Amino acid sequence: MTYYNTNKLSGKDLETAINKAKSQEKQIELFMKANSSKGFTPHDIQYKFIDYDIIYPITSIRRALTNLTNDNILIKSDKMVIGDYGSPNHTWKYGGR
């Protein structure tokens, strides 16, 4: 599932949210594929996109990482690094299909 409709959108609003989530996932997938030799935390990914003036909320990045992992596109590694809020964060790598 690309978009989790927790705020009960419907009609055109729901369609817009689904399309936006799909686009975010595709961009993150392409980024991870282009950088397949490296692992990234959700905040790492957020900062890389900010470098290109693309702002994705951290929750959207985490959703995309979960969905892409469930689709066997990304691999959630056991390697963890201290994140922005001082707690350990997993890293993800491109796993290909």
Beta strands, then each sheet from edge to edge (+ up, - down):
strand 1: 74-82
strand 2: 88-94
sheet 1: 1+ 2-
end
